[in-house]
Amino acid sequence: MSIDTLTRSSSTAPKLDVDEYLTTALSATPQELHPFFTSFQDLYSRKLWHQMTQKLSDFFDHPLSRPYRIDVFDRFVRDFETKLNQLRLAEMGVKVAREHDNPTKHLIFLKSLLERIPTDKSPDAHVLLLANLAHAKLIYGDSEAAKTDMDAAWAILDGLPSVDSRVRADYYKVAADYYKSKEEYTPYYRNSLLYLACIDVADMESDERLMRAHDLSVSAFLGDEIYNFGELLMHPILDALNATPHQWLKMLLFTFNEGDIGKFEALAPMFPREPILQENYPFLRQKICLMALIESVFKRSAYNRTLSFQTIAVETHLPLAEVEHLVMKAMSLKLIRGSLDQVDEKAYITWVQPRVLSTEQISKLAERLAVWGARLNKVEERIAPEVIVNA
């Protein structure tokens, strides 16, 4: 029997005698939970659904409620679920679904709840449930079905003007985990940063923080479209790498962002600790050369961005014969714009990709602005007498 068939067979629940159910629950649960069931009885009789939603949420958060969560949700909450805030209902359902040890029952539970919530009335709840369905399928090894649910969730999410950050967090989390499973580093990096933007990093478990920081670092190095690490470098998630065997990855991130080939070569002996970085050393070597070129252009004023091939060779530690290819590669990646003079062996750079700056880079930019301001003052001093005479 398929999941869809099982879901349809459980789409209607028998009518519950609420008073009898709650009375039985009082005698069958630990004393610490009794105040919840007493409150449920009162709130149900008075039809205070908003307060009931909050009380149920507190109940499902209580550690002693775990053995009773499925029964309370399937029998009690099901009786009046249409009267509750549907997003909060979906959030509680996601928490309860995790109590199912059987993968099939886990998926049936989420799919059944998804089908009972109208998409037009609660699109955010649908996104939340689709994202969690996708995550469960990903865990159970069905990545193609997970991608289908991810796409369905995004189709709704992309059209919503405003969404609770928790909904976005669940979507971006499963998207990041999906791309991690496919070893697609650039989309993993972007979705992970979007996920972190939706949550408080302090609420994450320490192991999860470390894993996310590690994976983000590796994806930043191996992503073929990632040439600006500033956003990651300023994120507190990287603090999870401090005082761990992975701390050198944080140092390497700063090295790449600065385009410092000397430091890169000094850290190269550490690469065997991360076999995937060691395997991709030629790519990383080219990437640090591109970063060195970007930094070399960026630190120059807009009036001083004509670089000889010899200058580029020195700053990127490349043979002169490889400079032209490097500059063309940077242009093809849209990291810089300009033109090449192959006869005079010069690169004329007119634009460099905007960057999220580190503190050190901001200091250098401030110095350049100060120089620019001084030049303006000199121009003003030179033309001021002429302006006065003409006046």
N, C-alpha and C positions, 0 to 999 in steps of 0.2 A: 504493500500500500504506500502511495506517495505521500510526501509532506502536505501537498495541497489537499489530498483527500482527507487526511487526518485533520487538517485545519478546518475544513468544512464541517466535518463531523462534530467538532467541538465548538462550532460557532454560536450555538445557543446553550445557555446554562439553565438548569432547572431553577424554579423559583425557590428562594431561600426564606426560611422562617428565621428572621434576623434575631429576634429575642432568644429563641432556643439556641441558635448558633453561638451567640455571645455568652449566654449562661454556661454553655458547655465549655467554651474557651476559658472561662474564668477558673474552671475546675481542672483543666487539662494543661495549663501553662504555668510557668514559674511566677511566684508572687510579684517579682519585679515588673512583670508585664501587666498585672491586673489593672493598674490605673489607666492603661491604654484602652482596654476593653470596656471599662466603666465609662470612659469618655466617649468611645465609639457609640455606646448605647444611647447616651444623652444627646450627642450631636445628630445621630441618625433620626431620633424621634423628633427633634426640633428642626430637622432639615437644614442644618447649618453646614452647607457643603464646603464653603471656603475654609472654615475652621477644621472640618473633617479632613480636607486635603492635607493641611499642615500636620494634623495629629497622625495621620497615616504615614506621612513622610518621616516623622520622628520615630514612629514604630519600626519602619523598615530600616532605619539607620541604627537601631538598637542592636548590639551584638547578640543578645539573647533571643532575638526574634528569628534568627536564621532558620531553625527547624520548622517554623510556622509560616514563613513568608509566602510560600506557594499556595498553601491552603487558604490563608487570609485573602490573598489577591484573587484566586480563582473562584472562591465561593462568596466571600463577603463583599469585596470591592466590586466584583463583577455585577453585583445586584444594582448598583447605582452609579457605575462608572461614567455614564453619559452626563451626569450632573457635575462632575469634577472638571477642573481645569485640565484640558487634554494634554498639554505639554507636561504638566506635573504628573499626570497619569502615566504618560510614556516614560518619564524618568524613573518612576517607581517600578514600572514594568521591566525596564532594563535591569534594574538592581535585582528584582525577583528572579528574572530569567537565569541569572548566573548561578542560582541554587540548583538548577537542573544539571546533574552530572552527565546525563545522556545527551549527546550532541543533537540527535533527532528531536528529542523533546524540547531542548533549548531553542532550536530553530522554529518548531511548531508554535511554541509559546509566543515568540516575538512576531511571527507571521500572523498568527490569529489576532493579536492585539492591533497590529498594523491595519488589518482588514476591518476592524471594528471602529476605527477612528476616521471620520470623513476627511478626505484630503482638502476639500475646499474650505472647511471650517477650521482645520488645524494643520496647515502645511508644515509648520515648524515641528510639530510632533511627528509627522511623517518623515521628515528629514532625519530626525533623531533616531527613529526606529530603523529606517533604511540603513543608516550608517552603522548601527549596532548589529543589524543582520549581516551586513557586509563584513564587519569585523569578526563575527562568529564564524562565518563561512571561510574567511581567510585563515583563522586558527585551525579549522577542521580540514584545511587543505584544498578547498574549492575556490581557487583564486579567480576563475572565470566568472563564477556566479557572484563572487564578491565584487568584481568590477562592474557587473550589470547593476547591482544595487547601488554602488557608488555613483554611477552615471545617472541613475534615476533620482538619487538624492540631490545631486548637483543641478539637475534640470529644474528642480523645485527651488533649491536654495538660491540659485543665480537670479531668480525672478522676484525674490522677496526684498522689499525696501529696507526692512530692519529685522534682525533675528537675534535672539538671545545668544550670548557668547558661548554658553554651554552647548548649544546646538552646533554652532560653527566648530567648536573644539572637537566634538565627536566626529564630524565629517573630516576635518583636516587630519585628525589622528589616524583614522583608518586609511585615508588616502596616502599618508606618509608610510604607514606600515605596508600597504600594498606595493608601493614603488620600491621599498626596501627589499621585499621578497623577490622583486624582478631585477634587482641591482641597477635600477635607473636612478642615478645619483642626483641629477639636477632636480627632477620633480620631487624626489624625497626631501631634498634640502629646502625647497620652497614651501612645501606643505608642512614640514616640521616647524619652520619658523612661524608660519601662519597659525599652527596649533598652539605654539608657545605664546603667541600674541593674545590668545583667547583665554588663557588660564593664568593662575598665580603659581609660579614655579615653586614657591614655598610649600604648596599643597601636594606636590609630587613626592612619592617615596624616594628615598636616597638612591636606591638601586636604579630606579627608572630615570632619575636625573642624570646619573652617571652614564647609563646606556645611551640616552638621548644625546648627551654632550659628545660622547665618543662617536656615535653614528653621524652626527652632524659634521663633526670635524673631518671624518673620512670622506663623506659625500662632498664637502667643500673642496677637498684636494682633488677628487676624481671626477667631479662634475665638469663636463666639457664646455659648459656655458657660464661657469661661475668664476669670475675674475675680480670680485670685490667682496672681501670678507668682513668689511666694516660692521655690518649689521649684526653678524654673529659675534664678533669680538666685543661688542658693547653689551651683549646679552648676559644676564646673570647665570644662565644655564652653564656657561663655561667654568664657573667657579666649582662645579662638581668635579672637575678634573684635577683640582689642586690637591696636592699631597696624595696622589694616587700614581700607580705605574703608568698612567696615560697622560701625566702632566706635560710630557714632552710634546704631545700633540698640540697643546695650547701654545707652546713656544713656537712650534712650526707654523701655526696659523698666523701669528704675528710676523713671522719671517716672510711668509708669502705675501701678506698684505703690504709689507714694506719693500718687497722686491729685493730682499737682501740675499744675494747668491752666496756670499761668504758664510753667513749663518746657516743657509740651507745645506751647504757642503759639510759644515761642522755637525749638523744633526743627522746627516745621511747614515752614519753607522747605527742609528737607532731604528732604521726602517725594518730590519728583520723582525722586530717585535710585532709589526703589523704586516704579515705576509702579503696582503693585497696591495699595500703601498710599495713593497719591494718589487712585486710583479709588474707594477705600473711605473717603475722608476723613469724610463725614457719619457713617458708622458709628463710626469711631474717635473722633470728637468726642463722640458720645453715650456711648461706652464710658469715655472719660476723665472725663466728668461723673458716671457711675455709680461709678467708682473714687474720685472725690473725695467723693461722698456716703458710700460705705462707710468711707473713711478718717476722715471727719468724725465718723461715729457711733462708730467703733472707738476713736478717741483719747479719747472721753468715758467717764466712769465709768458704771456701770450705773444710777446714781441721777440721771444728768444727760443722759438721752437723749430729752428732749422738745425738738424743734427747730422753731422757727418757719419758715414758708415763706421769710421774708425772710433768715434765717440761711442756709438752704440755697441760696437764690439767690446770695448773696454768695460762698459757698464753692465753688459749682459754676459761677460766672460765667454763670448763665442768667437770662433775664427771669423775673420773678415768675410770669407766666402759665404758664410751662412747668414749674414746680417740681412741681406735683401729678402731672403725667404721668410725670416722672422717678422720683418715689417709687413710684408704682404699677408702673412698669417694674421697679424694683429688687425689689419684692415678688413680682412674677410670675416673676422669675428666681431667687427664693428666696435673694437676697443679704441681705435683711433681713426681719424680721417686725415687725408692729405695726399701727397704725391711723392713720387720717387724720381730723382735725377740719377740715372744709372751711369751717365758719363762722368759727372762730378762726384758721384757716390755720396749723395746727400738725400735726406728725407725731410720734406717740408710738412710739418704737422699743423693742421688747422683746428683740430678738435680732439679732445680726449674724453673718454666715457666718464660721466658724472660718478662720483664715488661717495660712499658713506665713510667719513674720515675718522681715523683714530685720534686720540688726544695729541699725539706727537705730530701728526699730519696737520691738525688744526693749528698747532703752534707755528708750524712752518708757513701755513697760509696767512696767519696773522702777521708774520714778519713781511711777507710779500705785500700785504695790504698797507703796512706801515711805509714800505718803500714807495708804493704807488701814491700814497697820500703826500709823502715828502716831495715827489715829483710834481704833483698838482700845485703844491705851495710855491715851488720855484717858478712854475708857469704863471701863477697868479702874480708873483712879485715882479716878473718880467713885463707883463702886459698891463699891470695896474697904472703905471705912469702914462702910458699911451691912452688908456681909457679916460684918465683925468684931463689930459690935454684936449682930446677930442670933445669932451663934454664942455 
